[in-house]
Amino acid sequence: MKKVLVAAGGSGGHIIPALSIAAELQKKGCEIHYVGNFNSMEEKLVHQEGIKFSAIDVQKIYRKITLSHFRFPLKLMRSIRDSRTVIKEFQPDAFLGMGGFVSGPVGYAAHLEKIPIFLQEQNSYPGLTTRILSRWADTIFLGNKGADKYLKNSDLVYSGNPINNSIIQSSEKLDLNSVGLKENSTKILILGGSQGSVAINKVVLQILDRLLRKRIEIIWQIGKYNYSEISRQIQGKKGVYYFDFSHEMGKIYNSVDFAITRAGALSIAELESKKIPCLFIPLPTSSENHQYYNALEQVEKGTCFLLEQKMLSKSTLLESINKLLKQKEKLKANFQESIHIRAAEKIAHEIVRKIQ
């Protein structure tokens, strides 16, 4: 039985693809050991999957000067030491790093222990961890083609981003009557992530009545951050289905015509696989502005539009929605078969092939 050590954390955009690949590796008979941060999202999700988990104390690099910077060197050395301990006990045949600050010390420890290193980079502009570890990687699997120009590694594989195939393969739609929507209306999905986007929510709220008068209905993931505030303001409005989080994203994707969303790699992969034209409003504070580069690569495919947050206003959002309405068929025609649907299977196959 081959053993694979996996490290990813910090956000669902790293963790969900990691678990998708881990599941495919397990189907191929591999034993998985996952390393993540203490008291983290990854610890909770990995335990739910019944995968062995080891926690290390990792600190990300903050952009602003804080007292935490003074603790960073010591925590980094400890996390590398603890990662080496895990490696010596588990004796993996390969390491898979999915990006994010958790992957850094584990990947470097794998290098020191001469363990073959595989990386999966979700974004069009690779994160710092991927760029550092790339010099020792056997193979780097790219979620977006645009990342190749920033990486020197000779073995780059355009695999796509692993996604939740249960969402993508779902053909069911929402029960529209039960959520107060009509069958024959144009429907726009507002998607700001689990926490929601305050900037997007604020402007959508300002133009909501105008959209409803145009027979455009809204499916709105407000997110947890300001759900109470916004839900009070729109309570009772017909033509709006709103929520903080939903377990029915597959049904929702099947029920909408367009999406207005941030540009996280995982959301893009799901929306692209469902062939949903989008207006991307990248999060300007995303690490190294990677969401902007993600959106830009999609614009080049001709399936979406890009609106930077600094340009976001009532008028620019209405103008962009009108463009989506007018160019709906053209945008849909530009979608190709999604590479993301089989990405986890492809990555697992390639890792197992190389460590046999």
N, C-alpha and C positions, 0 to 999 in steps of 0.2 A: 504493500500500500504506500503510495506516494503521499508526502506531507507538504502542505502549503501554508505558510504563515501569511496572514492578511492584516494590513493596517490601513485604517481610514477612519476619519471622524470629523467632528466640528459641525457638519450639516448633513441633511438628508441627501444633498447633491453628491456627496462622497459615499455615504453609508449605503444607500439603496443600491447603487451599481455594484458596490463591493459584495453585498449579500446576494445579488443576482448571479455574479460570477462564482461565488462560493457554492451556491446551490448547484450550478452546472459542474463544478469540480467534484462535488460529492457524488453526483450521478456517475462520474467517471471513476469512482472508487477512491478518491483522495480524502485524506483526513485534513480538516481545517482547524487552525488555531488563530483566533482573532485577537489583535492587540489594539487597545484604544485608551482613552483617557478615563480617569476616575469619575464616577458619578455623572456620566455623560449620556447623550442620546444613543451613541453606539453601544454602550454597555447594556442599556435596556433592550434595544432591538436585537442585539446578538443573542442575549439570553432567551428571548422569545423564540428564536430559531433553533435553540438547543445546541448552539455551537460553543465550544470551549473558549473562554475569554480571559485574557490577562490585562490588568489595568496598570498603566504607567502614569506618572505625573508629568504632563507635558504643558508647556506654556507657549502660546503663539507670540509672534513678534507684533507688538502694537505700533500703529503708525505715529501716535502721539507720544511724547516723552512722559513717562510715568515711572513711579518707583519700581514697578514690576520689571523694568528693564534691568535693574541691578541684580535681580534674582535669576534672570534668564540664563546666564552662563552656567551657574551651578545646577539649575534644573535640567538644562540640556545634557550636561555630563552624567547626571543621575539617570535620566531617561535612557541614554545610550547604554549605560551600565546595566540597567534593569532589562533592557531589550536583549542584550547579550546573554543574560541569565535565562530568559525565556527561550532563546534560540538554542542554547546548550542543552536545556531540558527537553525541548520538543524535537530537536534535530530535523529541521525542515529540509526538503529537497529544493524548495523555491520560496522566494518572498514576492508577494504582490502588494504594491503600494498604490493607493488610489488618490493620492494628493491630499492636501490639507496638512496642517502642522503636525498631526499625529504620525504621519507616514515618515517624516524626516528622520528622527532618531532611530526608529526601527529599521528603516532602509539603510542608514549608515552602519548600524550594528551588523546587518546582514552582509554588507560589503566587508567589514572587518573580519567576519567569520567565513568569508568566501562562499556565501550562499548566492546562487543565481538570482538576479533581480529582474522583475517584470513590473512595469508601471502602466497605469491607465490614466490618461489625462482627458478630462471631460471637456475642457474649454478651448476656445480658439486661440487664446493667449495663455500659454502654460503658466501654472503657478510656480512660486519660488521653490517649493519642495521638489517638484518634478524637474525643474531646470538644474537643481543641484545634483539630484540623484541620477540624472540622465547620463552622466559621464561613466557610470558603472553599470548601467542597465543592459541586460541582454536584449530585451525587446520593449518598445514603448507602443502601447495601443492608443490610437488617437480617436477621440470622439468626434472631432471636427478636423477637416483637412487643413484648415488655416494654421494649425499649431506647428506644422512641419517646418515652417521657415524659422522658427525660434529654437529648434532643437538640433543639436549637432549629431546625435546618435544615428548610426547608419541603418539600424534595423527598426524602422518606423512602420507600423501597420495601421492602416485606416480601418478600424473595426466598427466604428460607431459607438454610441453610448448605451450601456446596458440599462434597460428600463423594465418596469413592471409589466410583463406581458399579459397578466390578467386584465389590466386596464385596457391595453391596446386590442386584445382579442375580443373584448366585450362588444356585442352588437346591440345590446339593449339600450333603449332611450329612457329618459326620465318619464315618469307618469306626470305629464304636464298639467293635467287637471288638478292633481293633488297639490301641486306647488303654485297654483294660481296663474299658469301661463296658457297661451293659446297655441293651437296646432299650426296656424298659417302665418305666424309673425316671423320677422327677422330677429334672430337672437344673438346677442353679443355676450361673451364670457369675459368678465373682469377678474383677473387672476393676479393677486399680489403676493402669493406665498402664504404659508401658515400664519405668519405674523401680520400679513397684510401690508399694503403700501399706503402710508399716510398721504403722500404726494398725489398718487393716482386717485385714491378714494376722494380726496378733497375736490378735485376737478370734476370727477364723474358726478359727484353730488350736485355740483353747480349746473350741469347740463342735463341732469336726469329727466326733468319734466319735458324738456324740448325733445329728447329722444323718444320718450313715451308717446308724445303727440304725433310722432312720425311712424307709429306702429312698430317701433323697435323695442323689443323686450330685453330685459337684463337678467343674466344669471351672474351673481356677484359674490365672489369670495372676499368678504370684507377683511377677514383675518382677525386674530385675537386682540391685536393691540388697541384698536379703537372701535371694536364691534358695538359695544354698548352705546357709545355716542352716536354713531351713524344709524344704527338700527332704530333708535328712538325717532330720528328725523324722517325716516322713510317708512315707518310702520304704517300699514294700511294702504300703501300705494299699490295699485293694480299694475301688473306687468313687470314686477320685480321679485325675483326669488333670491334671497340673500342668506348667507350663513357665514360662520367663522371658519369652519373646516368641514370637509365632506369625505365620506368613505365611498361615494358614488361617482368618482371622477370619470370612470369609463362611460357611464350613462350620460354624464354631463357633456363630455366631448362629443358624443354621438348626437347631441341635441342642439348644438350651436352652429352658427354660420361663420363667426369670426371670434377672435380673442384679442383682448388688450391686456398685455402682460409684461412682467419683467423678463429678463433674458437669461435666466439660469439654464445651465446646460441640460438638466434633466427635464425641465418643462419644455424646452425647445424640442428635445428628442421625442417626447410624447405628442406634442402638437404637430410636429412634422410627420410622425408616423400615422396620425389621424388625418393628415392633409387639411389642416385648419389654417386658413390665412390669418395673419396676425399683424397687430401693431405692437412693436416692441418698444418699451420705454425702459432702457437699462438702468439699473441701480447705480448711480454715479459713485457711490462709496464702496462698490464691490472691489475686492482685492485686485489691485493693479488694473482697475477698470475693465476686468475681463468680460463683464456682461456686454459692454459696448462692442467688443470684438466678436463675441458670439452672435450678436444681432447683425453686425455688419456682414458676416459670412452668409447669413440667411437672406439678407437683402440681395446679395450677389446671385443667389439662386432664383430670385424673382418671385418669391412666395410670400413676401411680407413688406411692411414699411417700418421705418425707424424714426422715432421721435425722441430726441434727447430731453432729459428732464428739465434742463435749463430753458428749453423752449416750450415746455408744457404750460398750456393755458386753456381757457374755455374755447377760444377761437381756433387754436391749433389742433385741439383734440377733435372738435367738430369737423374741421377740415379733413383730418386724417380718417375719421369714420366715413365721411362722404366718399373719399378715395377708395376705401375698402368696399363700399357698396357698389361703386361704379365699375371697379376692376375685379369683381368677385370671380368671374369665370376665367379671366386671364391668369390670376394668381393660382387658382386651383389647377389649371392646366400645366403649370410649371413644376408641380410636385412630381418627384420620381419615387420609385419604390424605396421604402425606408430601409437603410442599412442597420438601423438601431434594433429592429425587432429580433435579430439573431446575434446581436453583438456579444452577449454573455456566453452563448454557446461557442462562438468563434474564438473568443479569448481563452476560454477553458481548454478547448481543443489544442490551441497552439502551445499553451503552457505545458500541458501533459505531453505533447509530442516532443517538446524540447528537453524535458527532464527524464524521458524514458531511458 
